[in-house]
Amino acid sequence: MLTFVGLGLYDERDVSVKGLQTIRDSDLVYAEFYTSRLMGATPEKLAQLYGREVKVLTREEVEVSPEGWLGRAKEEKVAFLVGGDPMISTTHLDLRLRALRMGIETRIVHSSSIVTAVSGMTGLQNYRFGRSTSIPYPYVAGGRRIVAMSPRDVVVDNLARDLHTLLFLDIQPERYMTAGEGAALLLEMEEEACGDRFNSSLGVGVARAGSEDAVVVADWLRKLVDRDLGGPLQILVVPGRLHFMEAEALVALAGAPPEILEMAEP
Ligand SMILES: C[S@@+](CC[C@H](N)C(=O)[O-])C[C@H]1O[C@@H](n2cnc3c(N)ncnc32)[C@H](O)[C@@H]1O
């Protein structure tokens, strides 16, 4: 049996009671922290609270060659721990399907996710979000700096349908993208596309959801570039047309410019 256990948003205490029981009842406990990270926890702190050794897997061990550790789930109870809610990540669905093809039974223990925390913290309503996307750091190829354009296309498409866009921000071993960096990259993409669609767009940054010092900041996208939200993890939202209650929430909860109240729909 392979059980995906969501660990929630910030530290080792965010796991559910059911998740904790599942971990303690497992023969083997694995984790991955490259799709998301619990910034308030270390593998040692997890092991201490859970009372079990936690083997942290690399991206390659999860995506390229998981057969070895996955195969153990044919005979033994294996827990696979991940940040947030397990299936808010295509990697984990892929792993689940792979396990099923190997004849392994699977289960999920759900947990809180950044996807729902963002609605909770900002007041932006879940049903008004369109497709979400990720912003990767630019990379250099052939001496040229390459900025992926697809996040901009997703935002433009959602804006055309009056929908909000949730933008996951790149996590790398030695750096974490901030909401300000994400906003700057979106503006750079729009400039590259010779457009000006984001001139009157808002940006909402959320930092360290689930922690004692979680922060939510709303400002014009071009101004968000210079706003310091502190440490990781962070996420960015570009809202579409706002319902009046959403606008009121952004002003009250995230310090958005009050003039957005006049632009909101009743
Ligand atoms: C690909 S998502 C993984 C989602 C996770 N499975 C979940 O359900 O929460 C990871 C991205 O979400 C954002 N994120 C995750 N946890 C966060 C937190 N506690 N505060 C702010 N952003 C967070 C970051 O942008 C990070 O790169």
The ligand as an ORCA input file, in Angstrom:
! r2SCAN-3c Opt
* xyz 0 1
  C       3.706     23.440     -7.009
  S       3.004     24.140     -5.589
  C       2.718     22.736     -4.605
  C       1.399     22.837     -3.985
  C       1.210     21.923     -2.785
  N       1.054     20.541     -3.206
  C      -0.020     22.405     -2.049
  O      -1.080     21.782     -2.173
  O       0.084     23.416     -1.333
  C       4.373     24.870     -4.769
  C       4.323     26.364     -4.872
  O       3.248     26.879     -4.104
  C       3.658     28.023     -3.386
  N       3.584     27.714     -1.945
  C       3.549     26.505     -1.368
  N       3.431     26.605     -0.019
  C       3.387     27.940      0.251
  C       3.263     28.686      1.447
  N       3.169     28.104      2.651
  N       3.218     30.046      1.349
  C       3.311     30.663      0.147
  N       3.446     29.992     -1.020
  C       3.473     28.655     -0.978
  C       5.069     28.380     -3.827
  O       4.994     29.324     -4.891
  C       5.582     27.038     -4.316
  O       6.556     27.164     -5.312
*
